[in-house]
Amino acid sequence: MADIELLVRSKAVDLVASTARRTLQTDMGFASRLSLLQREDYWKIRVGCEAEAAAELARELAHKTKLFVNPNKHTCRIRIDGQFIEGAEDDGAEPGVRTVHALISFRDDEAAVLTAETLRSTLGYGEAVQSVTRGVWWSLGLVAPSDDAARRLAESIIVTKSVDEGLLVNPHSQEYSIV
C-alpha cells in the first residue's frame, strides 16, 4: 500500500493566495511576520501497490488522465509516501524565513468520494484505488525565532476564531493539520 500525493499549482497568478496574503499583512497585522503565502490543490490517493508501481501510477494519474492536472494551466509536484519523486520542495521562502505547511480539507468531502469512484469505474483503475482525499496545501513563510514559534504563528494565521483572528480554515466545516 502506498500514498500518492499530487500538489497542483496554477501557472497564473493565484488571486486567492494573493488576496489572502494582502488581507493577512495589511488588515490583520502580519506584515512583518508573513513573507510568503502560496496555495496548491492537494490530492492524496491511497493505492494498493508498492512504492515503485505507485510512482508509475502517480505519473499516469497526473499527466495522462487530465483529472487532476491541466498541463496548460497547472504545474504538479508528486510525492510517494511523503517523498518527492517529481518536482521539489521549493516554496520560494527567503533565507532566514521558516516555512510551515498546512493542509486544509473539508469534512465529508463528496468531491473526493466522486473522484475515487471515477478513478475506479470510469477510468478503470478498479480496486487499485482505495481512497481519495482532497484539500488545499498552504505554504507560509514566517519570520519567527524557532520552529515551535513558527508553528504557533501559523496556527494563529490559519484557524478562524473571530473576524480579526485567523483566515484560512473554518473550524466548523474544515479540518487542518500542520505538516
Z-matrix of the N, CA and C atoms (Angstrom, degrees):
N
C 1 1.442
C 2 1.529 1 108.22
N 3 1.337 2 116.21 1 139.75
C 4 1.469 3 121.50 2 -179.82
C 5 1.528 4 109.37 3 -142.83
N 6 1.316 5 114.67 4 156.11
C 7 1.462 6 121.46 5 175.99
C 8 1.516 7 109.17 6 -109.16
N 9 1.329 8 115.77 7 120.12
C 10 1.457 9 122.95 8 173.82
C 11 1.520 10 106.94 9 -95.18
N 12 1.328 11 116.77 10 129.73
C 13 1.462 12 120.65 11 176.08
C 14 1.519 13 108.35 12 -121.69
N 15 1.314 14 115.89 13 126.71
C 16 1.459 15 122.29 14 176.30
C 17 1.521 16 107.48 15 -111.04
N 18 1.329 17 116.79 16 124.61
C 19 1.464 18 122.23 17 176.29
C 20 1.520 19 106.54 18 -112.13
N 21 1.326 20 116.39 19 110.77
C 22 1.463 21 122.97 20 -170.17
C 23 1.523 22 109.34 21 -112.12
N 24 1.336 23 115.13 22 122.60
C 25 1.467 24 121.43 23 -177.68
C 26 1.524 25 109.53 24 -120.57
N 27 1.320 26 115.08 25 142.95
C 28 1.458 27 121.05 26 176.94
C 29 1.522 28 110.09 27 -70.03
N 30 1.333 29 116.59 28 141.21
C 31 1.465 30 120.87 29 174.50
C 32 1.526 31 110.87 30 -75.53
N 33 1.320 32 116.63 31 -23.99
C 34 1.467 33 121.86 32 179.72
C 35 1.529 34 109.15 33 -84.41
N 36 1.318 35 115.52 34 171.90
C 37 1.455 36 120.57 35 176.22
C 38 1.528 37 108.37 36 -62.16
N 39 1.312 38 116.58 37 130.15
C 40 1.460 39 122.14 38 179.78
C 41 1.529 40 108.29 39 -85.87
N 42 1.314 41 116.21 40 100.77
C 43 1.463 42 121.01 41 -176.22
C 44 1.525 43 112.49 42 -67.52
N 45 1.321 44 118.07 43 -30.72
C 46 1.467 45 120.79 44 178.00
C 47 1.528 46 109.83 45 -66.04
N 48 1.333 47 116.93 46 -49.38
C 49 1.464 48 120.62 47 179.67
C 50 1.524 49 111.05 48 -65.29
N 51 1.314 50 116.58 49 -39.31
C 52 1.459 51 121.10 50 179.53
C 53 1.531 52 111.28 51 -63.33
N 54 1.328 53 116.59 52 -44.26
C 55 1.459 54 120.73 53 178.90
C 56 1.527 55 110.96 54 -66.82
N 57 1.325 56 116.86 55 -41.71
C 58 1.470 57 120.23 56 178.91
C 59 1.526 58 110.64 57 -63.24
N 60 1.320 59 116.65 58 -42.83
C 61 1.476 60 119.82 59 179.49
C 62 1.533 61 110.65 60 -62.43
N 63 1.317 62 116.18 61 -46.62
C 64 1.464 63 120.09 62 180.00
C 65 1.533 64 110.84 63 -61.79
N 66 1.319 65 117.42 64 -42.20
C 67 1.469 66 121.28 65 178.59
C 68 1.526 67 110.86 66 -62.81
N 69 1.321 68 116.39 67 -45.82
C 70 1.464 69 120.05 68 179.97
C 71 1.527 70 111.66 69 -63.61
N 72 1.327 71 116.25 70 -40.68
C 73 1.466 72 119.57 71 -176.74
C 74 1.531 73 112.42 72 -76.16
N 75 1.303 74 117.72 73 -44.60
C 76 1.465 75 119.01 74 -172.47
C 77 1.525 76 113.96 75 -93.36
N 78 1.319 77 117.50 76 -36.74
C 79 1.461 78 119.99 77 -174.72
C 80 1.528 79 113.57 78 -98.05
N 81 1.333 80 116.85 79 -21.72
C 82 1.461 81 118.81 80 -173.83
C 83 1.531 82 113.15 81 -115.79
N 84 1.331 83 117.31 82 4.69
C 85 1.462 84 120.61 83 171.29
C 86 1.512 85 117.64 84 82.28
N 87 1.322 86 118.78 85 20.12
C 88 1.459 87 120.79 86 -179.18
C 89 1.534 88 112.99 87 -101.89
N 90 1.316 89 118.35 88 17.06
C 91 1.462 90 122.02 89 -174.50
C 92 1.522 91 112.94 90 -55.84
N 93 1.319 92 118.07 91 -42.68
C 94 1.467 93 120.62 92 -176.47
C 95 1.524 94 112.47 93 -84.66
N 96 1.340 95 117.81 94 -11.10
C 97 1.465 96 119.80 95 -175.11
C 98 1.521 97 114.44 96 -112.88
N 99 1.338 98 118.13 97 -17.11
C 100 1.466 99 122.14 98 179.60
C 101 1.517 100 109.22 99 -110.98
N 102 1.329 101 116.70 100 111.16
C 103 1.463 102 119.00 101 -178.61
C 104 1.525 103 112.73 102 -105.93
N 105 1.330 104 117.14 103 -14.98
C 106 1.463 105 120.49 104 -176.86
C 107 1.520 106 109.32 105 -149.05
N 108 1.326 107 116.28 106 138.74
C 109 1.456 108 121.88 107 172.61
C 110 1.517 109 107.36 108 -145.53
N 111 1.337 110 115.86 109 113.38
C 112 1.461 111 121.01 110 179.43
C 113 1.522 112 109.08 111 -127.30
N 114 1.326 113 114.67 112 153.00
C 115 1.465 114 120.82 113 -176.01
C 116 1.523 115 109.81 114 -130.72
N 117 1.323 116 116.09 115 139.93
C 118 1.460 117 122.48 116 174.87
C 119 1.529 118 108.23 117 -137.35
N 120 1.330 119 115.56 118 145.37
C 121 1.456 120 119.18 119 170.19
C 122 1.523 121 106.93 120 -72.62
N 123 1.321 122 115.54 121 140.97
C 124 1.459 123 121.21 122 -175.63
C 125 1.519 124 109.30 123 -121.96
N 126 1.323 125 115.65 124 130.75
C 127 1.462 126 122.10 125 175.31
C 128 1.522 127 107.79 126 -129.62
N 129 1.319 128 115.45 127 129.27
C 130 1.462 129 120.92 128 174.50
C 131 1.520 130 107.26 129 -118.81
N 132 1.333 131 115.45 130 121.15
C 133 1.447 132 121.48 131 -179.22
C 134 1.520 133 107.63 132 -117.37
N 135 1.315 134 116.27 133 113.35
C 136 1.471 135 120.30 134 177.11
C 137 1.522 136 106.70 135 -85.71
N 138 1.331 137 115.09 136 125.92
C 139 1.459 138 120.89 137 -176.69
C 140 1.530 139 110.07 138 -123.22
N 141 1.307 140 114.86 139 152.97
C 142 1.459 141 121.39 140 -178.29
C 143 1.516 142 112.54 141 -93.48
N 144 1.328 143 117.03 142 55.74
C 145 1.458 144 121.46 143 176.25
C 146 1.523 145 108.78 144 -148.35
N 147 1.308 146 115.88 145 167.83
C 148 1.463 147 120.69 146 -179.08
C 149 1.532 148 110.63 147 -76.97
N 150 1.332 149 115.50 148 169.60
C 151 1.470 150 122.04 149 -172.30
C 152 1.535 151 112.86 150 -57.18
N 153 1.314 152 119.06 151 -41.36
C 154 1.472 153 120.73 152 -177.54
C 155 1.532 154 111.21 153 -64.70
N 156 1.317 155 117.37 154 -46.37
C 157 1.469 156 120.88 155 177.02
C 158 1.523 157 110.07 156 -67.41
N 159 1.336 158 116.45 157 -35.47
C 160 1.464 159 120.55 158 178.65
C 161 1.523 160 111.07 159 -63.50
N 162 1.329 161 117.68 160 -35.15
C 163 1.466 162 121.05 161 178.94
C 164 1.528 163 110.67 162 -62.91
N 165 1.317 164 117.32 163 -44.09
C 166 1.464 165 120.61 164 177.95
C 167 1.526 166 110.90 165 -65.34
N 168 1.330 167 115.87 166 -42.05
C 169 1.461 168 120.60 167 178.55
C 170 1.528 169 110.47 168 -63.62
N 171 1.317 170 117.53 169 -40.35
C 172 1.466 171 121.71 170 179.23
C 173 1.521 172 111.48 171 -61.04
N 174 1.318 173 116.70 172 -45.06
C 175 1.469 174 120.19 173 178.64
C 176 1.532 175 110.71 174 -63.34
N 177 1.314 176 116.06 175 -39.15
C 178 1.462 177 120.01 176 178.35
C 179 1.532 178 110.85 177 -65.18
N 180 1.327 179 117.13 178 -45.32
C 181 1.461 180 120.79 179 179.35
C 182 1.525 181 111.56 180 -62.50
N 183 1.325 182 115.99 181 -40.40
C 184 1.464 183 120.60 182 -177.07
C 185 1.523 184 112.41 183 -74.08
N 186 1.312 185 116.89 184 -40.36
C 187 1.466 186 119.38 185 -168.23
C 188 1.529 187 115.12 186 -108.98
N 189 1.316 188 118.63 187 -16.96
C 190 1.457 189 119.23 188 -177.31
C 191 1.518 190 114.19 189 -111.05
N 192 1.328 191 118.42 190 -31.98
C 193 1.467 192 119.07 191 -175.19
C 194 1.525 193 112.87 192 -78.05
N 195 1.326 194 117.73 193 -26.25
C 196 1.478 195 123.31 194 -175.94
C 197 1.526 196 111.90 195 62.80
N 198 1.317 197 117.84 196 12.25
C 199 1.453 198 122.20 197 178.69
C 200 1.528 199 111.35 198 -78.12
N 201 1.318 200 116.79 199 -32.08
C 202 1.457 201 121.15 200 -176.43
C 203 1.530 202 113.22 201 -110.34
N 204 1.326 203 116.58 202 -31.66
C 205 1.461 204 121.10 203 -172.71
C 206 1.528 205 109.90 204 -130.02
N 207 1.333 206 116.03 205 126.16
C 208 1.450 207 121.72 206 169.00
C 209 1.529 208 105.35 207 -99.07
N 210 1.334 209 118.78 208 110.64
C 211 1.468 210 119.95 209 -173.94
C 212 1.529 211 114.46 210 -62.18
N 213 1.330 212 116.94 211 -18.40
C 214 1.464 213 119.80 212 176.39
C 215 1.523 214 112.28 213 -77.39
N 216 1.332 215 117.00 214 -23.42
C 217 1.457 216 121.01 215 -174.06
C 218 1.526 217 114.81 216 -117.89
N 219 1.334 218 117.45 217 -18.33
C 220 1.463 219 119.93 218 -169.92
C 221 1.527 220 113.50 219 -127.83
N 222 1.326 221 113.94 220 156.12
C 223 1.457 222 121.64 221 163.58
C 224 1.517 223 106.45 222 -113.20
N 225 1.313 224 116.78 223 157.70
C 226 1.448 225 119.94 224 -175.99
C 227 1.520 226 110.77 225 -140.03
N 228 1.322 227 114.86 226 135.94
C 229 1.461 228 121.55 227 171.42
C 230 1.523 229 106.80 228 -112.01
N 231 1.326 230 116.35 229 143.60
C 232 1.465 231 121.02 230 -176.04
C 233 1.523 232 109.33 231 -122.90
N 234 1.336 233 114.28 232 132.44
C 235 1.461 234 120.63 233 173.98
C 236 1.528 235 108.86 234 -122.85
N 237 1.320 236 114.93 235 143.29
C 238 1.458 237 121.64 236 171.90
C 239 1.517 238 106.25 237 -119.46
N 240 1.313 239 115.90 238 122.41
C 241 1.470 240 121.81 239 -178.69
C 242 1.531 241 111.91 240 47.68
N 243 1.332 242 115.58 241 43.07
C 244 1.460 243 121.33 242 174.66
C 245 1.520 244 116.22 243 84.37
N 246 1.340 245 118.66 244 -0.73
C 247 1.461 246 122.30 245 -179.72
C 248 1.526 247 110.14 246 -112.11
N 249 1.337 248 116.33 247 129.52
C 250 1.463 249 119.65 248 179.64
C 251 1.522 250 110.46 249 -68.54
N 252 1.337 251 115.44 250 130.86
C 253 1.460 252 120.81 251 173.77
C 254 1.528 253 110.73 252 -113.79
N 255 1.316 254 115.68 253 -15.52
C 256 1.464 255 120.99 254 177.01
C 257 1.521 256 107.13 255 -149.11
N 258 1.318 257 115.65 256 133.18
C 259 1.450 258 119.18 257 -171.66
C 260 1.515 259 107.54 258 81.04
N 261 1.297 260 117.18 259 179.95
C 262 1.459 261 119.27 260 -176.00
C 263 1.510 262 110.32 261 -143.49
N 264 1.304 263 115.23 262 168.74
C 265 1.463 264 122.17 263 174.69
C 266 1.512 265 106.79 264 -78.98
N 267 1.339 266 116.45 265 77.40
C 268 1.462 267 122.26 266 -178.86
C 269 1.512 268 107.91 267 -124.41
N 270 1.335 269 114.79 268 97.58
C 271 1.453 270 118.14 269 -175.32
C 272 1.522 271 113.03 270 -102.16
N 273 1.321 272 118.44 271 0.19
C 274 1.453 273 120.97 272 174.54
C 275 1.509 274 115.77 273 77.22
N 276 1.330 275 117.92 274 12.01
C 277 1.466 276 120.09 275 -179.10
C 278 1.531 277 110.23 276 -71.62
N 279 1.324 278 115.12 277 148.05
C 280 1.460 279 122.03 278 179.50
C 281 1.527 280 109.70 279 -76.84
N 282 1.332 281 117.58 280 158.07
C 283 1.462 282 119.68 281 175.43
C 284 1.534 283 110.14 282 -58.48
N 285 1.330 284 115.71 283 140.70
C 286 1.462 285 120.06 284 -179.53
C 287 1.515 286 114.56 285 85.15
N 288 1.317 287 116.68 286 -2.34
C 289 1.461 288 121.47 287 179.38
C 290 1.527 289 108.00 288 -105.08
N 291 1.298 290 117.05 289 133.40
C 292 1.459 291 121.99 290 179.66
C 293 1.527 292 109.03 291 -90.54
N 294 1.323 293 115.96 292 132.99
C 295 1.457 294 120.62 293 179.85
C 296 1.523 295 109.57 294 -99.42
N 297 1.313 296 114.93 295 130.16
C 298 1.455 297 122.01 296 176.22
C 299 1.522 298 106.89 297 -122.12
N 300 1.326 299 116.11 298 135.78
C 301 1.463 300 121.16 299 178.39
C 302 1.525 301 108.99 300 -109.04
N 303 1.311 302 115.32 301 140.03
C 304 1.462 303 121.24 302 177.34
C 305 1.517 304 108.68 303 -128.85
N 306 1.313 305 116.09 304 134.61
C 307 1.457 306 122.34 305 175.94
C 308 1.521 307 107.83 306 -108.63
N 309 1.326 308 115.70 307 123.35
C 310 1.463 309 122.13 308 -178.81
C 311 1.522 310 107.92 309 -118.79
N 312 1.328 311 116.14 310 130.87
C 313 1.461 312 119.94 311 179.16
C 314 1.520 313 109.98 312 -139.36
N 315 1.327 314 115.91 313 159.13
C 316 1.459 315 121.69 314 177.46
C 317 1.523 316 109.52 315 -85.06
N 318 1.313 317 115.78 316 144.01
C 319 1.463 318 120.24 317 172.84
C 320 1.523 319 107.77 318 -71.88
N 321 1.313 320 117.08 319 143.00
C 322 1.474 321 122.14 320 177.73
C 323 1.526 322 111.52 321 50.76
N 324 1.324 323 117.18 322 57.40
C 325 1.458 324 123.13 323 -174.87
C 326 1.530 325 110.82 324 -80.18
N 327 1.314 326 116.05 325 102.27
C 328 1.464 327 121.40 326 -179.80
C 329 1.532 328 112.62 327 -65.83
N 330 1.328 329 117.72 328 -30.62
C 331 1.470 330 120.29 329 178.59
C 332 1.532 331 110.47 330 -62.67
N 333 1.312 332 117.57 331 -37.91
C 334 1.470 333 121.08 332 177.94
C 335 1.527 334 110.69 333 -67.35
N 336 1.326 335 116.87 334 -39.97
C 337 1.464 336 121.28 335 178.08
C 338 1.525 337 110.23 336 -63.68
N 339 1.333 338 116.44 337 -44.69
C 340 1.468 339 120.22 338 178.81
C 341 1.529 340 111.88 339 -65.00
N 342 1.327 341 116.97 340 -36.66
C 343 1.462 342 120.28 341 177.58
C 344 1.518 343 110.36 342 -64.42
N 345 1.322 344 117.68 343 -42.31
C 346 1.469 345 121.11 344 177.21
C 347 1.521 346 110.41 345 -60.26
N 348 1.332 347 117.20 346 -44.37
C 349 1.467 348 120.95 347 179.01
C 350 1.526 349 111.14 348 -63.80
N 351 1.319 350 117.45 349 -40.12
C 352 1.470 351 121.16 350 177.61
C 353 1.523 352 110.61 351 -61.91
N 354 1.323 353 116.84 352 -44.42
C 355 1.463 354 120.04 353 178.36
C 356 1.523 355 111.51 354 -62.42
N 357 1.322 356 116.47 355 -42.78
C 358 1.467 357 120.74 356 -176.92
C 359 1.530 358 112.24 357 -69.61
N 360 1.322 359 116.48 358 -50.31
C 361 1.465 360 118.78 359 -171.37
C 362 1.521 361 113.38 360 -97.05
N 363 1.305 362 118.22 361 -58.46
C 364 1.467 363 121.00 362 -174.90
C 365 1.519 364 112.36 363 -65.08
N 366 1.338 365 116.92 364 -44.27
C 367 1.466 366 119.95 365 -177.62
C 368 1.522 367 113.04 366 -92.93
N 369 1.332 368 117.95 367 -4.34
C 370 1.453 369 121.88 368 170.33
C 371 1.530 370 117.07 369 79.72
N 372 1.311 371 118.92 370 22.45
C 373 1.467 372 119.82 371 178.99
C 374 1.530 373 112.27 372 -84.01
N 375 1.316 374 116.78 373 -9.91
C 376 1.454 375 121.85 374 173.38
C 377 1.513 376 113.99 375 53.36
N 378 1.321 377 114.24 376 -140.52
C 379 1.463 378 120.36 377 -175.64
C 380 1.527 379 113.41 378 -74.90
N 381 1.323 380 117.94 379 -3.02
C 382 1.476 381 119.82 380 175.71
C 383 1.525 382 109.88 381 -61.98
N 384 1.336 383 116.84 382 -32.69
C 385 1.466 384 121.60 383 178.54
C 386 1.520 385 108.16 384 -92.67
N 387 1.328 386 116.20 385 113.58
C 388 1.458 387 120.90 386 -177.61
C 389 1.527 388 112.38 387 -91.93
N 390 1.343 389 116.91 388 -39.74
C 391 1.464 390 119.38 389 178.61
C 392 1.520 391 109.91 390 -159.99
N 393 1.327 392 115.18 391 160.74
C 394 1.463 393 122.06 392 177.46
C 395 1.526 394 107.81 393 -133.18
N 396 1.327 395 115.26 394 135.29
C 397 1.458 396 122.49 395 174.83
C 398 1.518 397 107.26 396 -123.62
N 399 1.334 398 116.65 397 139.95
C 400 1.458 399 121.54 398 -179.66
C 401 1.518 400 108.85 399 -123.53
N 402 1.331 401 116.09 400 145.94
C 403 1.453 402 119.09 401 177.70
C 404 1.517 403 111.77 402 -166.44
N 405 1.319 404 114.90 403 -167.98
C 406 1.463 405 122.28 404 175.66
C 407 1.515 406 107.10 405 -123.43
N 408 1.323 407 116.10 406 129.12
C 409 1.459 408 124.18 407 -179.14
C 410 1.525 409 107.27 408 -102.69
N 411 1.326 410 116.17 409 112.09
C 412 1.461 411 121.13 410 178.58
C 413 1.518 412 109.17 411 -101.78
N 414 1.319 413 116.97 412 136.73
C 415 1.462 414 123.16 413 172.23
C 416 1.523 415 107.21 414 -112.29
N 417 1.323 416 115.93 415 122.62
C 418 1.462 417 121.94 416 -178.58
C 419 1.518 418 108.96 417 -115.46
N 420 1.326 419 117.28 418 123.78
C 421 1.463 420 122.33 419 173.04
C 422 1.515 421 107.54 420 -93.64
N 423 1.333 422 116.10 421 115.69
C 424 1.462 423 120.90 422 -171.79
C 425 1.521 424 111.87 423 -123.11
N 426 1.317 425 115.51 424 138.21
C 427 1.460 426 121.78 425 173.86
C 428 1.525 427 105.65 426 -90.24
N 429 1.329 428 115.66 427 109.91
C 430 1.463 429 121.22 428 -177.56
C 431 1.530 430 108.36 429 -151.13
N 432 1.337 431 117.53 430 150.61
C 433 1.468 432 120.38 431 -176.20
C 434 1.532 433 114.56 432 -72.91
N 435 1.338 434 118.30 433 -19.93
C 436 1.467 435 120.79 434 -179.31
C 437 1.523 436 109.59 435 -149.48
N 438 1.333 437 115.96 436 167.16
C 439 1.460 438 120.31 437 176.64
C 440 1.522 439 110.84 438 -63.01
N 441 1.325 440 116.75 439 -39.38
C 442 1.455 441 120.92 440 179.37
C 443 1.537 442 111.09 441 -63.80
N 444 1.326 443 116.62 442 -42.54
C 445 1.469 444 120.84 443 177.67
C 446 1.526 445 110.60 444 -64.99
N 447 1.336 446 117.14 445 -36.82
C 448 1.461 447 120.96 446 177.92
C 449 1.528 448 110.66 447 -65.01
N 450 1.318 449 117.83 448 -40.28
C 451 1.463 450 121.34 449 178.26
C 452 1.539 451 111.15 450 -64.53
N 453 1.327 452 116.36 451 -41.91
C 454 1.470 453 119.57 452 178.25
C 455 1.527 454 110.93 453 -64.94
N 456 1.335 455 116.52 454 -42.06
C 457 1.458 456 120.94 455 178.20
C 458 1.534 457 110.06 456 -63.25
N 459 1.335 458 116.49 457 -43.04
C 460 1.468 459 120.66 458 178.47
C 461 1.521 460 110.62 459 -59.23
N 462 1.309 461 117.05 460 -42.55
C 463 1.458 462 120.31 461 179.87
C 464 1.528 463 111.35 462 -63.58
N 465 1.326 464 117.15 463 -37.78
C 466 1.471 465 119.30 464 178.86
C 467 1.533 466 111.45 465 -69.43
N 468 1.324 467 117.10 466 -26.71
C 469 1.460 468 121.57 467 176.90
C 470 1.529 469 110.56 468 -79.47
N 471 1.310 470 116.62 469 -38.32
C 472 1.455 471 122.06 470 -171.37
C 473 1.521 472 113.19 471 -77.14
N 474 1.317 473 118.05 472 -53.29
C 475 1.457 474 122.01 473 -167.84
C 476 1.533 475 111.63 474 -84.06
N 477 1.318 476 116.54 475 118.97
C 478 1.455 477 121.85 476 178.51
C 479 1.521 478 109.23 477 -75.62
N 480 1.341 479 114.22 478 121.25
C 481 1.464 480 120.28 479 178.23
C 482 1.525 481 111.27 480 -118.32
N 483 1.331 482 115.91 481 -26.31
C 484 1.464 483 120.77 482 177.47
C 485 1.526 484 107.49 483 -159.37
N 486 1.313 485 116.78 484 -176.35
C 487 1.464 486 121.56 485 -178.39
C 488 1.526 487 111.82 486 -59.96
N 489 1.312 488 117.16 487 -33.46
C 490 1.468 489 120.19 488 -177.37
C 491 1.527 490 113.08 489 -113.21
N 492 1.324 491 117.41 490 18.45
C 493 1.454 492 121.14 491 -179.33
C 494 1.522 493 110.42 492 -134.68
N 495 1.332 494 116.92 493 112.07
C 496 1.455 495 121.71 494 178.89
C 497 1.519 496 112.31 495 79.37
N 498 1.360 497 115.21 496 154.40
C 499 1.463 498 117.74 497 -174.85
C 500 1.531 499 114.60 498 -145.45
N 501 1.316 500 119.58 499 -31.89
C 502 1.457 501 120.65 500 -164.37
C 503 1.527 502 115.72 501 -90.85
N 504 1.312 503 118.68 502 -19.88
C 505 1.464 504 119.80 503 -178.16
C 506 1.527 505 110.24 504 -133.13
N 507 1.319 506 114.70 505 136.60
C 508 1.460 507 121.63 506 173.21
C 509 1.531 508 106.43 507 -94.58
N 510 1.332 509 118.46 508 109.36
C 511 1.470 510 120.11 509 -174.73
C 512 1.523 511 114.18 510 -66.00
N 513 1.333 512 118.61 511 -11.23
C 514 1.458 513 121.16 512 179.22
C 515 1.521 514 112.75 513 -81.51
N 516 1.320 515 117.18 514 -28.30
C 517 1.465 516 119.91 515 -176.46
C 518 1.527 517 113.73 516 -125.49
N 519 1.315 518 116.63 517 -7.20
C 520 1.461 519 119.51 518 -177.15
C 521 1.527 520 111.08 519 -126.76
N 522 1.322 521 113.75 520 159.01
C 523 1.459 522 121.83 521 174.27
C 524 1.521 523 107.45 522 -117.89
N 525 1.323 524 116.36 523 156.08
C 526 1.453 525 119.03 524 178.00
C 527 1.526 526 109.40 525 -144.67
N 528 1.307 527 114.02 526 158.00
C 529 1.466 528 120.34 527 171.38
C 530 1.515 529 107.34 528 -145.44
N 531 1.308 530 115.32 529 144.71
C 532 1.457 531 120.82 530 175.42
C 533 1.517 532 105.20 531 -94.88
N 534 1.317 533 116.03 532 121.79
C 535 1.470 534 120.84 533 -175.94
C 536 1.510 535 112.37 534 -114.57
